[in-house]
């Protein structure tokens, strides 16, 4: 599956509107209607997308926005990010601080809403099972995961302000003077 096909399927699922889990449900239905090899291709592409977004600075953004982000929480955040479409996903990978411009993120700074969509991560497995009544074959082509040696203490408010100034302005208390 090509990059454009991957994101077009997600865009078609997004066209129905609704919450991220509803988008994931529609993505499963759309993908299950395709040839099983296309579903496998979607799964491989999703692995590449997730590997490309496995970045410390994006994890820091997820941590600020959601008030914390474990390993699984960061995965689910990136599932939610996929439901936002290609432009927002790519923009967030390139500049995680750009998430501060999203209206729903700005609103979350007041409401405490968290952004996660575990179901989006399961789309290829659920679609394959729905289409074939069998499990998605194990992928023998491991996708390299970037090195995360540049970790910083996400609870360090000064570091958050330095690395993600727009998000920190929304989610970190102003410094005491």
Secondary structure by P-SEA (a helix, b strand, c coil): ccaaaaaaaaaaaacccccaaaaaaaaaaaaaaccaaaaaaaaaaaaaaaaaaccaaaaaaaaaaaccccaaaaaaaaaaaaaacaaaaaaaaaccccccccaaaaaaaccbbbbbbccccaaaaaaaaaaccccccccccccccccccccccccaaaaaaaacaaaaacccccccc
